[in-house]
């Protein structure tokens, strides 16, 4: 488990030592609280974060390998976190 200012997360994969706590703390917002899986990848030196759900209607976590191949630079540093405190029923503010 990794302790962040946003709570604890389980680090599932840390390809090329991508997880940097300070970068994560700066980029993460409560918008991601609804996602049980979070992928962070570095593109052009900047951290991108994307949430994945367990709901087939949204971006399903089983599509993470496809996302990494199609949307990330080849062999880029990335990590996958499990968000044990996610709340899929939380309403997004519009």
C-alpha positions as CSV (number, residue, x, y, z in Angstrom):
1,X,0.0,0.0,0.0
2,X,1.1,3.5,-0.8
3,X,0.1,6.4,1.5
4,X,-0.7,9.6,-0.3
5,X,-2.4,12.8,0.7
6,X,-5.5,11.4,-1.1
7,X,-5.6,8.2,0.9
8,X,-4.0,4.7,0.5
9,X,-3.7,3.0,-2.8
10,X,-2.4,-0.4,-3.8
11,X,0.4,-0.3,-6.3
12,X,-0.4,-3.1,-8.8
13,X,2.2,-2.3,-11.5
14,X,5.1,0.1,-11.5
15,X,6.6,-0.1,-15.0
16,X,10.0,1.6,-15.2
17,X,9.6,3.0,-11.6
18,X,7.0,5.4,-12.9
19,X,5.2,6.1,-9.6
20,X,6.4,9.5,-8.1
21,X,4.5,10.4,-5.0
22,X,4.8,14.2,-5.5
23,X,3.6,14.1,-9.1
24,X,0.6,11.9,-8.1
25,X,-0.3,14.2,-5.2
26,X,-0.3,17.2,-7.5
27,X,-2.3,15.6,-10.4
28,X,-4.9,13.6,-8.5
29,X,-8.2,15.2,-7.9
30,X,-11.4,13.9,-6.3
31,X,-12.8,13.3,-9.8
32,X,-10.8,10.0,-9.7
33,X,-12.5,8.9,-6.4
34,X,-15.2,7.0,-8.4
35,X,-12.6,4.7,-10.2
36,X,-11.4,1.5,-8.6
37,X,-8.3,1.5,-11.0
38,X,-6.1,4.4,-11.9
39,X,-3.4,4.4,-14.5
40,X,-0.7,7.0,-14.5
41,X,1.7,7.4,-17.5
42,X,4.3,9.9,-18.5
43,X,4.1,11.5,-21.9
44,X,6.6,14.2,-22.8
45,X,7.7,14.3,-19.1
46,X,4.2,15.0,-17.9
47,X,2.0,12.7,-15.8
48,X,-1.3,11.8,-17.3
49,X,-3.9,10.0,-15.1
50,X,-6.9,8.0,-16.3
51,X,-9.5,6.2,-14.3
52,X,-11.0,2.8,-15.1
53,X,-14.1,1.3,-13.7
54,X,-15.6,-2.2,-13.1
55,X,-18.7,-1.1,-15.0
56,X,-18.8,-2.3,-18.6
57,X,-20.7,0.8,-19.6
58,X,-17.6,3.0,-18.8
59,X,-13.9,2.5,-19.4
60,X,-13.6,-1.0,-18.1
61,X,-10.4,-2.0,-16.2
62,X,-9.9,-4.9,-18.5
63,X,-9.1,-2.4,-21.3
64,X,-6.0,-1.1,-19.5
65,X,-3.6,-3.1,-21.8
66,X,-5.4,-1.6,-24.8
67,X,-5.1,1.9,-23.4
68,X,-1.4,1.4,-22.8
69,X,-0.8,0.3,-26.3
70,X,-3.1,2.7,-28.1
71,X,-2.8,5.9,-26.0
72,X,0.7,5.8,-24.5
73,X,4.1,6.1,-26.0
74,X,5.9,2.8,-26.5
75,X,7.6,1.6,-23.4
76,X,6.7,4.7,-21.5
77,X,6.8,4.7,-17.7
78,X,3.4,3.9,-16.2
79,X,1.8,2.6,-13.1
80,X,-1.5,1.0,-12.2
81,X,-3.1,1.6,-8.8
82,X,-6.1,0.0,-7.1
83,X,-8.2,2.5,-5.3
84,X,-9.7,0.6,-2.3
85,X,-11.7,3.7,-1.1
86,X,-13.4,4.4,-4.5
87,X,-17.0,5.4,-4.4
88,X,-18.7,4.6,-7.7
89,X,-21.9,6.2,-6.5
90,X,-20.3,9.6,-5.9
91,X,-21.8,12.3,-8.0
92,X,-19.5,14.4,-10.2
93,X,-19.9,18.1,-9.9
94,X,-20.8,19.5,-13.3
